[in-house]
Amino acid sequence: MVAEIEPKKKAAPKSSRAVRQAHLARVATLYCQGVPNGQIAELTDRTASAITYDVNALLKKWQAEQIEGIDKIKVEQLAKIDVVEADAWDAWKQSRGVHVKRTRKTKSTELTQAARDDAEEFRIKIPVEEVERTRQKEKLAGDPRFLAIVLDCIKRRCDILGLDAPKQIDGDITYHFDFSQVPDDTLSDFSGRLEGLLGK
């Protein structure tokens, strides 16, 4: 029995910076689309360990580009939002420009023609189809649905980074404090300071 040797996958070749960056960009796109590392390895003709190394390098890069202290899940979500936003911008740009609308209308009529057969004259009806073609140019400003996706991406990014102002809660807020364990002299001092601040 002859043992079959499974061909080894290629390790990441030593290449120029531009080739490396293009490879990392492809890995980043696949990773952000939720493709597992093993499948990324197959699609890029690399070993699974090389892809794990690449993904870890990308995560470190994304973490360095984002706010310090942000956790791994936030970084991944921000990267996914970046991919969706870029795709939405591309789709919006493609939806702009001049659109040519072509129409074709057909109309069936009959044409009556005189004909002679030996000594006899008669009329025959010939079916005729008239075709009317129109071509109309329409300037498109871009599909606003793609801009709505871009705005949603911006909002989600702001939510993750906490850039929005805190939301104001309408209504009264009541605080309850238990002063039973606080010594009397501390309460008296606190009461005096509070009255001073309130101007009483």
N, CA, C and O of each residue as an XYZ file, in Angstrom:
800
protein
N       0.844     -1.183      0.000
C       0.000      0.000      0.000
C       0.888      1.244      0.000
O       1.804      1.367      0.813
N       0.605      2.153     -0.914
C       1.408      3.365     -1.035
C       0.743      4.460     -0.215
O      -0.444      4.745     -0.372
N       1.517      5.052      0.645
C       0.989      6.120      1.497
C       0.904      7.404      0.692
O       1.847      7.796      0.006
N      -0.248      8.046      0.793
C      -0.414      9.310      0.083
C       0.099     10.435      0.956
O      -0.226     10.522      2.141
N       0.879     11.265      0.374
C       1.416     12.406      1.100
C       0.609     13.627      0.687
O       0.531     13.984     -0.489
N       0.022     14.244      1.676
C      -0.790     15.428      1.407
C       0.148     16.603      1.165
O       1.067     16.830      1.951
N      -0.074     17.356      0.081
C       0.836     18.473     -0.189
C       0.742     19.529      0.900
O      -0.342     19.858      1.382
N       1.894     20.048      1.272
C       1.929     21.073      2.310
C       1.491     22.399      1.710
O       1.771     22.713      0.553
N       0.792     23.166      2.543
C       0.401     24.498      2.095
C       1.612     25.397      2.161
O       2.528     25.184      2.955
N       1.600     26.392      1.324
C       2.734     27.294      1.271
C       2.756     28.176      2.513
O       1.724     28.662      2.976
N       3.939     28.363      3.028
C       4.092     29.357      4.086
C       4.056     30.712      3.397
O       4.212     30.805      2.180
N       3.855     31.742      4.171
C       3.794     33.066      3.569
C       5.124     33.379      2.910
O       6.160     33.378      3.575
N       5.108     33.649      1.600
C       6.375     33.910      0.926
C       6.948     35.257      1.354
O       6.209     36.182      1.691
N       8.274     35.351      1.334
C       8.907     36.620      1.632
C       8.688     37.501      0.414
O       9.118     37.160     -0.688
N       8.036     38.605      0.602
C       7.671     39.418     -0.539
C       7.805     40.891     -0.213
O       8.155     41.282      0.901
N       7.520     41.674     -1.203
C       7.622     43.120     -1.039
C       6.540     43.622     -0.092
O       5.565     42.928      0.196
N       6.740     44.833      0.377
C       5.795     45.446      1.315
C       4.409     45.590      0.684
O       3.398     45.366      1.351
N       4.357     45.964     -0.600
C       3.066     46.164     -1.284
C       2.289     44.860     -1.384
O       1.076     44.842     -1.179
N       2.992     43.749     -1.704
C       2.334     42.443     -1.797
C       1.826     42.022     -0.429
O       0.725     41.485     -0.310
N       2.625     42.265      0.606
C       2.232     41.919      1.983
C       0.993     42.717      2.398
O       0.067     42.166      2.993
N       0.980     44.005      2.084
C      -0.159     44.846      2.442
C      -1.429     44.396      1.713
O      -2.516     44.395      2.290
N      -1.282     44.012      0.440
C      -2.442     43.527     -0.329
C      -2.973     42.229      0.272
O      -4.185     42.029      0.360
N      -2.061     41.350      0.683
C      -2.472     40.082      1.315
C      -3.200     40.363      2.630
O      -4.249     39.776      2.892
N      -2.653     41.254      3.455
C      -3.288     41.582      4.736
C      -4.657     42.229      4.526
O      -5.583     42.004      5.306
N      -4.777     43.029      3.475
C      -6.074     43.657      3.187
C      -7.108     42.590      2.835
O      -8.263     42.687      3.251
N      -6.704     41.575      2.073
C      -7.628     40.486      1.716
C      -8.001     39.677      2.955
O      -9.168     39.337      3.147
N      -7.013     39.369      3.798
C      -7.282     38.632      5.041
C      -8.227     39.437      5.923
O      -9.148     38.878      6.517
N      -8.004     40.755      6.012
C      -8.854     41.623      6.833
C     -10.293     41.600      6.345
O     -11.224     41.513      7.146
N     -10.477     41.680      5.019
C     -11.835     41.661      4.460
C     -12.528     40.339      4.756
O     -13.685     40.323      5.178
N     -11.829     39.232      4.539
C     -12.424     37.915      4.796
C     -12.734     37.743      6.281
O     -13.798     37.239      6.639
N     -11.809     38.160      7.143
C     -11.996     38.039      8.595
C     -13.209     38.849      9.046
O     -14.011     38.385      9.857
N     -13.336     40.072      8.510
C     -14.459     40.938      8.885
C     -15.789     40.423      8.345
O     -16.849     40.778      8.859
N     -15.736     39.582      7.304
C     -16.959     38.971      6.776
C     -17.324     37.712      7.549
O     -18.317     37.058      7.230
N     -16.527     37.362      8.568
C     -16.831     36.210      9.408
C     -16.302     34.890      8.875
O     -16.703     33.828      9.352
N     -15.407     34.937      7.893
C     -14.840     33.702      7.338
C     -13.852     33.124      8.357
O     -12.975     33.845      8.832
N     -13.979     31.826      8.705
C     -13.059     31.224      9.686
C     -11.621     31.205      9.172
O     -11.382     31.199      7.965
N     -10.667     31.196     10.106
C      -9.244     31.239      9.747
C      -8.851     30.097      8.811
O      -8.071     30.303      7.881
N      -9.383     28.895      9.046
C      -9.047     27.756      8.205
C      -9.457     27.976      6.759
O      -8.726     27.624      5.833
N     -10.627     28.559      6.576
C     -11.114     28.827      5.211
C     -10.313     29.961      4.564
O     -10.053     29.941      3.361
N      -9.926     30.952      5.382
C      -9.080     32.033      4.854
C      -7.763     31.448      4.360
O      -7.238     31.852      3.323
N      -7.233     30.475      5.131
C      -5.976     29.826      4.740
C      -6.123     29.146      3.376
O      -5.226     29.225      2.537
N      -7.260     28.479      3.161
C      -7.487     27.814      1.873
C      -7.622     28.824      0.744
O      -7.071     28.633     -0.341
N      -8.359     29.900      1.005
C      -8.605     30.898     -0.039
C      -7.345     31.674     -0.417
O      -7.214     32.138     -1.549
N      -6.423     31.812      0.530
C      -5.209     32.590      0.263
C      -3.990     31.708      0.038
O      -2.883     32.211     -0.153
N      -4.194     30.374      0.060
C      -3.121     29.416     -0.160
C      -1.989     29.596      0.850
O      -0.813     29.636      0.488
N      -2.372     29.704      2.127
C      -1.416     29.836      3.225
C      -1.720     28.783      4.275
O      -2.758     28.123      4.223
N      -0.821     28.630      5.219
C      -1.069     27.691      6.317
C      -1.993     28.356      7.330
O      -2.093     29.581      7.388
N      -2.663     27.532      8.124
C      -3.566     28.060      9.151
C      -2.784     28.882     10.170
O      -3.270     29.912     10.637
N      -1.577     28.438     10.518
C      -0.779     29.181     11.501
C      -0.351     30.539     10.945
O      -0.268     31.516     11.689
N      -0.077     30.603      9.632
C       0.283     31.890      9.019
C      -0.899     32.852      9.072
O      -0.722     34.045      9.315
N      -2.122     32.324      8.840
C      -3.315     33.176      8.886
C      -3.582     33.637     10.314
O      -3.960     34.786     10.540
N      -3.384     32.732     11.286
C      -3.551     33.124     12.691
C      -2.589     34.250     13.030
O      -2.957     35.204     13.715
N      -1.358     34.138     12.551
C      -0.361     35.190     12.775
C      -0.830     36.497     12.137
O      -0.735     37.563     12.746
N      -1.346     36.405     10.880
C      -1.817     37.601     10.172
C      -2.996     38.252     10.901
O      -3.042     39.472     11.058
N      -3.951     37.418     11.344
C      -5.130     37.953     12.042
C      -4.707     38.643     13.331
O      -5.201     39.723     13.656
N      -3.791     38.017     14.063
C      -3.302     38.645     15.297
C      -2.599     39.963     14.996
O      -2.750     40.932     15.740
N      -1.827     40.002     13.901
C      -1.158     41.249     13.512
C      -2.191     42.324     13.162
O      -2.026     43.492     13.514
N      -3.265     41.914     12.460
C      -4.322     42.871     12.117
C      -5.033     43.393     13.363
O      -5.309     44.587     13.475
N      -5.326     42.489     14.298
C      -5.992     42.916     15.534
C      -5.127     43.919     16.293
O      -5.633     44.910     16.819
N      -3.814     43.654     16.346
C      -2.903     44.593     17.027
C      -2.890     45.932     16.306
O      -2.878     46.990     16.936
N      -2.893     45.875     14.970
C      -2.903     47.111     14.176
C      -4.183     47.894     14.424
O      -4.148     49.105     14.641
N      -5.324     47.188     14.392
C      -6.608     47.861     14.626
C      -6.669     48.446     16.031
O      -7.184     49.547     16.225
N      -6.143     47.709     17.015
C      -6.142     48.208     18.381
C      -5.297     49.468     18.503
O      -5.655     50.394     19.230
N      -4.169     49.501     17.788
C      -3.294     50.667     17.844
C      -3.961     51.879     17.204
O      -3.733     53.013     17.627
N      -4.788     51.641     16.182
C      -5.450     52.744     15.484
C      -6.653     53.267     16.256
O      -7.077     54.398     16.023
N      -7.197     52.505     17.136
C      -8.404     52.910     17.865
C      -8.031     53.460     19.245
O      -6.856     53.494     19.610
N      -9.004     53.874     19.978
C      -8.803     54.435     21.302
C      -8.147     53.411     22.213
O      -8.488     52.228     22.190
N      -7.183     53.892     23.029
C      -6.484     52.981     23.939
C      -7.481     52.372     24.919
O      -8.429     53.021     25.362
N      -7.237     51.123     25.237
C      -8.076     50.452     26.225
C      -9.331     49.814     25.648
O     -10.061     49.128     26.363
N      -9.592     50.034     24.348
C     -10.807     49.426     23.779
C     -10.578     47.922     23.673
O      -9.482     47.486     23.319
N     -11.567     47.153     23.966
C     -11.358     45.699     23.973
C     -11.447     45.116     22.562
O     -11.842     45.798     21.616
N     -11.076     43.853     22.444
C     -10.959     43.184     21.148
C     -12.273     43.193     20.366
O     -12.265     43.409     19.154
N     -13.396     42.963     21.041
C     -14.682     42.914     20.346
C     -15.023     44.266     19.729
O     -15.528     44.328     18.608
N     -14.749     45.352     20.458
C     -15.017     46.685     19.914
C     -14.159     46.948     18.678
O     -14.635     47.513     17.694
N     -12.913     46.542     18.735
C     -12.016     46.741     17.602
C     -12.528     45.975     16.386
O     -12.535     46.503     15.274
N     -12.958     44.726     16.597
C     -13.480     43.923     15.485
C     -14.722     44.576     14.888
O     -14.870     44.633     13.668
N     -15.617     45.069     15.750
C     -16.849     45.696     15.261
C     -16.541     46.971     14.486
O     -17.173     47.246     13.465
N     -15.579     47.745     14.963
C     -15.203     48.968     14.248
C     -14.628     48.638     12.875
O     -14.901     49.339     11.900
N     -13.838     47.578     12.795
C     -13.265     47.170     11.503
C     -14.374     46.731     10.551
O     -14.330     47.054      9.364
N     -15.370     45.996     11.056
C     -16.494     45.566     10.221
C     -17.294     46.776      9.730
O     -17.713     46.825      8.574
N     -17.497     47.740     10.610
C     -18.222     48.957     10.226
C     -17.461     49.691      9.129
O     -18.070     50.220      8.199
N     -16.118     49.728      9.232
C     -15.300     50.380      8.204
C     -15.511     49.726      6.841
O     -15.632     50.415      5.828
N     -15.553     48.388      6.820
C     -15.745     47.660      5.557
C     -17.135     47.964      4.970
O     -17.259     48.227      3.774
N     -18.172     47.927      5.810
C     -19.539     48.203      5.344
C     -19.649     49.633      4.827
O     -20.268     49.876      3.791
N     -19.048     50.578      5.548
C     -19.125     51.980      5.137
C     -18.423     52.195      3.792
O     -18.939     52.903      2.927
N     -17.251     51.586      3.618
C     -16.530     51.722      2.341
C     -17.349     51.136      1.191
O     -17.411     51.724      0.112
N     -17.979     49.975      1.420
C     -18.824     49.357      0.385
C     -20.027     50.244      0.056
O     -20.409     50.369     -1.108
N     -20.622     50.858      1.085
C     -21.787     51.731      0.868
C     -21.385     52.967      0.057
O     -22.121     53.397     -0.832
N     -20.209     53.539      0.366
C     -19.737     54.691     -0.412
C     -19.519     54.295     -1.863
O     -19.908     55.027     -2.773
N     -18.892     53.125     -2.089
C     -18.656     52.659     -3.466
C     -19.968     52.473     -4.214
O     -20.095     52.878     -5.369
N     -20.951     51.854     -3.546
C     -22.253     51.621     -4.186
C     -22.948     52.945     -4.490
O     -23.579     53.086     -5.537
N     -22.837     53.915     -3.583
C     -23.463     55.221     -3.807
C     -22.826     55.914     -5.009
O     -23.529     56.491     -5.838
N     -21.482     55.859     -5.104
C     -20.790     56.489     -6.239
C     -21.219     55.846     -7.557
O     -21.382     56.534     -8.565
N     -21.401     54.515     -7.546
C     -21.821     53.820     -8.761
C     -23.264     54.148     -9.133
O     -23.643     54.034    -10.299
N     -24.077     54.555     -8.147
C     -25.486     54.858     -8.435
C     -25.672     56.268     -8.986
O     -26.781     56.648     -9.362
N     -24.593     57.041     -9.034
C     -24.660     58.395     -9.590
C     -24.368     58.365    -11.083
O     -23.941     57.343    -11.621
N     -24.601     59.497    -11.751
C     -24.252     59.603    -13.170
C     -25.487     59.721    -14.046
O     -26.552     60.157    -13.608
N     -25.310     59.318    -15.296
C     -26.396     59.432    -16.282
C     -26.927     58.039    -16.581
O     -26.173     57.125    -16.913
N     -28.230     57.898    -16.457
C     -28.909     56.639    -16.753
C     -29.691     56.822    -18.052
O     -30.445     57.784    -18.198
N     -29.510     55.910    -18.978
C     -30.238     55.981    -20.256
C     -31.407     55.012    -20.192
O     -31.235     53.808    -20.002
N     -32.603     55.571    -20.358
C     -33.819     54.758    -20.329
C     -34.309     54.576    -21.758
O     -34.599     55.546    -22.459
N     -34.397     53.313    -22.178
C     -34.842     53.004    -23.539
C     -36.212     52.332    -23.483
O     -36.460     51.452    -22.658
N     -37.096     52.772    -24.386
C     -38.415     52.141    -24.477
C     -38.665     51.727    -25.929
O     -38.123     52.311    -26.867
N     -39.488     50.717    -26.076
C     -39.833     50.199    -27.412
C     -41.320     49.880    -27.416
O     -41.789     49.035    -26.653
N     -42.060     50.571    -28.291
C     -43.498     50.321    -28.398
C     -43.788     49.774    -29.783
O     -43.279     50.265    -30.791
N     -44.618     48.749    -29.803
C     -45.021     48.183    -31.098
C     -46.514     48.391    -31.286
O     -47.299     48.291    -30.343
N     -46.886     48.682    -32.526
C     -48.299     48.909    -32.848
C     -48.622     48.122    -34.110
O     -47.989     48.305    -35.150
N     -49.605     47.253    -34.005
C     -49.995     46.420    -35.159
C     -51.151     47.091    -35.897
O     -52.162     47.459    -35.298
N     -50.980     47.238    -37.205
C     -52.039     47.786    -38.054
C     -52.151     46.926    -39.319
O     -51.375     45.995    -39.537
N     -53.132     47.269    -40.128
C     -53.299     46.559    -41.397
C     -53.224     47.563    -42.529
O     -53.778     48.660    -42.443
N     -52.538     47.179    -43.583
C     -52.412     48.009    -44.772
C     -53.254     47.363    -45.879
O     -53.106     46.177    -46.177
N     -54.119     48.149    -46.469
C     -54.972     47.626    -47.544
C     -54.332     47.972    -48.883
O     -53.980     49.122    -49.146
N     -54.192     46.960    -49.710
C     -53.522     47.136    -51.005
C     -54.435     46.577    -52.110
O     -55.064     45.529    -51.961
N     -54.476     47.316    -53.214
C     -55.260     46.847    -54.365
C     -54.439     45.827    -55.143
O     -53.227     45.969    -55.306
N     -55.127     44.803    -55.615
C     -54.450     43.760    -56.399
C     -55.364     43.323    -57.529
O     -56.579     43.512    -57.463
N     -54.774     42.731    -58.577
C     -55.555     42.254    -59.729
C     -55.276     40.785    -59.931
O     -54.146     40.314    -59.799
N     -56.342     40.074    -60.257
C     -56.215     38.643    -60.586
C     -56.938     38.449    -61.908
O     -58.168     38.454    -61.950
N     -56.187     38.280    -62.981
C     -56.731     38.218    -64.341
C     -57.614     39.443    -64.601
O     -57.101     40.560    -64.673
N     -58.875     39.263    -64.738
C     -59.770     40.378    -65.073
C     -60.405     40.977    -63.830
O     -61.138     41.961    -63.927
N     -60.145     40.421    -62.704
C     -60.838     40.861    -61.489
C     -59.900     41.674    -60.592
O     -58.731     41.331    -60.415
N     -60.440     42.751    -60.037
C     -59.670     43.577    -59.109
C     -60.205     43.366    -57.699
O     -61.417     43.309    -57.492
N     -59.309     43.249    -56.738
C     -59.738     43.078    -55.340
C     -58.712     43.726    -54.420
O     -57.637     44.135    -54.859
N     -59.060     43.815    -53.132
C     -58.173     44.441    -52.135
C     -57.735     43.381    -51.129
O     -58.520     42.527    -50.718
N     -56.462     43.458    -50.744
C     -55.947     42.536    -49.711
C     -55.441     43.349    -48.525
O     -55.000     44.489    -48.672
N     -55.516     42.736    -47.345
C     -55.046     43.401    -46.125
C     -53.718     42.775    -45.706
O     -53.613     41.558    -45.552
N     -52.726     43.608    -45.527
C     -51.388     43.145    -45.127
C     -51.120     43.632    -43.695
O     -51.162     44.834    -43.431
N     -50.843     42.688    -42.762
C     -50.532     43.131    -41.391
C     -49.165     43.836    -41.350
O     -48.185     43.365    -41.928
N     -49.133     44.968    -40.654
C     -47.902     45.763    -40.521
C     -47.670     46.059    -39.048
O     -48.603     46.356    -38.301
N     -46.423     45.973    -38.650
C     -46.072     46.272    -37.250
C     -45.181     47.503    -37.225
O     -44.090     47.511    -37.794
N     -45.665     48.541    -36.556
C     -44.877     49.771    -36.420
C     -44.141     49.732    -35.090
O     -44.720     49.389    -34.059
N     -42.865     50.085    -35.121
C     -42.040     50.088    -33.909
C     -41.599     51.508    -33.623
O     -41.023     52.183    -34.475
N     -41.883     51.952    -32.397
C     -41.466     53.286    -31.970
C     -40.450     53.123    -30.836
O     -40.753     52.544    -29.792
N     -39.262     53.634    -31.055
C     -38.201     53.534    -30.045
C     -37.908     54.923    -29.487
O     -37.822     55.903    -30.227
N     -37.756     54.986    -28.155
C     -37.383     56.254    -27.521
C     -36.161     56.021    -26.626
O     -35.959     54.931    -26.090
N     -35.371     57.054    -26.484
C     -34.165     57.004    -25.650
C     -34.147     58.275    -24.824
O     -34.143     59.381    -25.366
N     -34.137     58.109    -23.496
C     -34.217     59.265    -22.613
C     -33.088     59.203    -21.596
O     -32.897     58.191    -20.922
N     -32.336     60.310    -21.495
C     -31.247     60.379    -20.527
C     -31.766     60.979    -19.230
O     -32.521     61.951    -19.224
N     -31.337     60.370    -18.134
C     -31.789     60.826    -16.819
C     -30.567     60.935    -15.913
O     -29.833     59.962    -15.735
N     -30.350     62.117    -15.342
C     -29.206     62.318    -14.454
C     -29.596     61.872    -13.049
O     -30.587     62.336    -12.486
N     -28.795     60.961    -12.492
C     -29.072     60.418    -11.163
C     -28.159     61.066    -10.133
O     -26.954     61.200    -10.350
N     -28.745     61.466     -9.012
C     -27.979     62.109     -7.938
C     -27.369     61.085     -6.987
O     -26.611     61.463     -6.094
N     -27.672     59.824     -7.148
C     -27.177     58.791     -6.239
C     -28.309     58.256     -5.389
O     -29.215     58.992     -4.999
N     -28.245     56.970     -5.109
C     -29.296     56.318     -4.331
C     -29.131     56.679     -2.851
O     -28.126     56.323     -2.237
N     -30.115     57.385     -2.275
C     -29.981     57.814     -0.875
C     -29.962     56.657      0.126
O     -29.566     56.848      1.276
N     -30.381     55.466     -0.292
C     -30.348     54.325      0.638
C     -28.920     53.997      1.045
O     -28.675     53.569      2.173
N     -27.964     54.198      0.118
C     -26.566     53.929      0.457
C     -26.033     54.964      1.448
O     -25.233     54.635      2.323
N     -26.477     56.211      1.308
C     -26.070     57.242      2.266
C     -26.656     56.965      3.646
O     -26.034     57.271      4.663
N     -27.852     56.388      3.676
C     -28.453     56.012      4.967
C     -27.597     54.948      5.656
O     -27.445     54.962      6.878
N     -27.038     54.025      4.865
C     -26.150     53.004      5.434
C     -24.890     53.663      5.982
O     -24.418     53.299      7.059
N     -24.339     54.636      5.245
C     -23.138     55.349      5.705
C     -23.425     56.051      7.027
O     -22.635     55.963      7.967
N     -24.560     56.749      7.097
C     -24.913     57.446      8.342
C     -25.110     56.472      9.498
O     -24.735     56.768     10.632
N     -25.698     55.310      9.213
C     -25.871     54.302     10.250
C     -24.512     53.795     10.739
O     -24.327     53.558     11.933
N     -23.568     53.631      9.816
C     -22.212     53.209     10.203
C     -21.563     54.248     11.113
O     -20.932     53.905     12.113
N     -21.728     55.530     10.752
C     -21.154     56.605     11.575
C     -21.777     56.600     12.959
O     -21.076     56.750     13.960
N     -23.098     56.426     13.019
C     -23.791     56.402     14.318
C     -23.316     55.232     15.172
O     -23.067     55.386     16.368
N     -23.193     54.062     14.550
C     -22.743     52.887     15.295
C     -21.308     53.063     15.786
O     -20.968     52.665     16.900
N     -20.473     53.665     14.941
C     -19.088     53.911     15.356
C     -19.062     54.857     16.564
O     -18.325     54.628     17.522
N     -19.869     55.915     16.509
C     -19.941     56.863     17.635
C     -20.451     56.180     18.898
O     -19.973     56.462     19.997
N     -21.428     55.277     18.741
C     -21.951     54.537     19.899
C     -20.863     53.683     20.539
O     -20.720     53.661     21.762
N     -20.093     52.977     19.701
C     -19.045     52.096     20.230
C     -17.963     52.903     20.930
O     -17.471     52.507     21.986
N     -17.591     54.039     20.338
C     -16.516     54.852     20.915
C     -17.009     55.773     22.032
O     -16.203     56.405     22.715
N     -18.329     55.851     22.219
C     -18.880     56.694     23.275
C     -18.722     58.179     22.984
O     -18.521     58.972     23.904
N     -18.810     58.567     21.708
C     -18.600     59.963     21.327
C     -19.848     60.824     21.493
O     -19.744     62.048     21.562
N     -21.019     60.208     21.556
C     -22.243     60.980     21.717
C     -22.349     61.503     23.142
O     -21.847     60.894     24.087
N     -23.019     62.653     23.274
C     -23.254     63.216     24.606
C     -24.161     62.276     25.394
O     -24.994     61.580     24.813
N     -24.002     62.255     26.712
C     -24.885     61.391     27.512
C     -26.345     61.757     27.287
O     -26.677     62.927     27.096
N     -27.196     60.773     27.310
C     -28.626     61.000     27.106
C     -29.242     61.548     28.390
O     -28.995     61.047     29.487
N     -30.049     62.592     28.218
C     -30.686     63.225     29.359
C     -31.969     62.485     29.713
O     -32.763     62.138     28.839
N     -32.155     62.250     30.997
C     -33.356     61.563     31.472
C     -34.325     62.606     31.999
O     -33.985     63.387     32.888
N     -35.539     62.616     31.445
C     -36.558     63.554     31.905
C     -37.169     63.039     33.202
O     -37.296     61.832     33.410
N     -37.551     63.991     34.082
C     -38.192     63.608     35.328
C     -37.262     63.833     36.507
O     -36.086     64.154     36.342
N     -37.802     63.661     37.671
C     -37.041     63.856     38.903
C     -36.289     62.591     39.269
O     -36.778     61.476     39.089
N     -35.095     62.792     39.785
C     -34.300     61.670     40.271
C     -34.192     61.810     41.791
O     -33.777     62.849     42.305
N     -34.562     60.777     42.475
C     -34.527     60.804     43.930
C     -33.423     59.882     44.428
O     -33.338     58.719     44.032
N     -32.588     60.415     45.293
C     -31.515     59.624     45.883
C     -31.895     59.289     47.324
O     -32.467     60.119     48.030
N     -31.581     58.098     47.744
C     -31.832     57.682     49.123
C     -30.501     57.311     49.755
O     -29.778     56.446     49.260
N     -30.194     57.977     50.853
C     -28.945     57.702     51.548
C     -29.268     57.171     52.941
O     -30.215     57.620     53.587
N     -28.478     56.224     53.382
C     -28.623     55.684     54.733
C     -27.543     56.319     55.614
O     -26.369     55.960     55.531
N     -27.962     57.273     56.464
C     -27.013     57.984     57.321
C     -26.925     57.382     58.718
O     -26.288     57.956     59.602
N     -27.553     56.238     58.922
C     -27.599     55.667     60.271
C     -26.216     55.250     60.786
O     -25.989     55.211     61.995
N     -25.305     54.944     59.879
C     -23.972     54.506     60.300
C     -22.941     55.636     60.326
O     -21.789     55.421     60.702
N     -23.365     56.864     59.920
C     -22.428     57.994     59.878
C     -22.404     58.667     61.252
O     -23.460     58.941     61.822
N     -21.201     58.937     61.793
C     -21.117     59.583     63.120
C     -21.756     60.976     63.093
O     -21.778     61.646     62.060
N     -22.286     61.404     64.276
C     -23.011     62.676     64.384
C     -22.147     63.876     64.025
O     -22.619     64.797     63.358
N     -20.869     63.881     64.462
C     -20.024     65.041     64.166
C     -19.763     65.164     62.652
O     -19.652     66.279     62.141
N     -19.665     64.036     61.931
C     -19.479     64.060     60.473
C     -20.740     64.573     59.796
O     -20.674     65.338     58.834
N     -21.909     64.138     60.316
C     -23.186     64.609     59.756
C     -23.343     66.109     59.957
O     -23.801     66.816     59.060
N     -22.967     66.588     61.124
C     -23.092     68.009     61.442
C     -22.186     68.825     60.518
O     -22.590     69.866     60.000
N     -20.954     68.339     60.319
C     -20.009     69.021     59.432
C     -20.530     69.030     57.991
O     -20.467     70.051     57.306
N     -21.035     67.899     57.549
C     -21.574     67.775     56.196
C     -22.771     68.700     56.013
O     -22.889     69.362     54.982
N     -23.659     68.751     57.002
C     -24.853     69.589     56.964
C     -24.460     71.051     56.850
O     -25.062     71.799     56.080
N     -23.425     71.474     57.635
C     -22.967     72.865     57.573
C     -22.415     73.221     56.205
O     -22.709     74.292     55.673
N     -21.618     72.330     55.632
C     -21.051     72.588     54.306
C     -22.147     72.651     53.236
O     -22.096     73.491     52.337
N     -23.126     71.768     53.337
C     -24.219     71.740     52.375
C     -25.026     73.039     52.445
O     -25.393     73.601     51.413
N     -25.301     73.515     53.665
C     -26.037     74.760     53.820
C     -25.241     75.935     53.245
O     -25.812     76.866     52.677
N     -23.923     75.877     53.399
C     -23.060     76.933     52.837
C     -23.128     76.934     51.310
O     -23.180     77.996     50.689
N     -23.128     75.756     50.716
C     -23.202     75.686     49.259
C     -24.551     76.145     48.724
O     -24.633     76.753     47.657
N     -25.611     75.847     49.477
C     -26.945     76.232     49.036
C     -27.286     77.663     49.409
O     -28.333     78.171     49.009
N     -26.411     78.331     50.178
C     -26.639     79.711     50.546
C     -27.673     79.898     51.625
O     -28.358     80.919     51.676
N     -27.782     78.918     52.480
C     -28.792     79.040     53.565
C     -28.122     79.473     54.846
O     -28.789     79.632     55.869
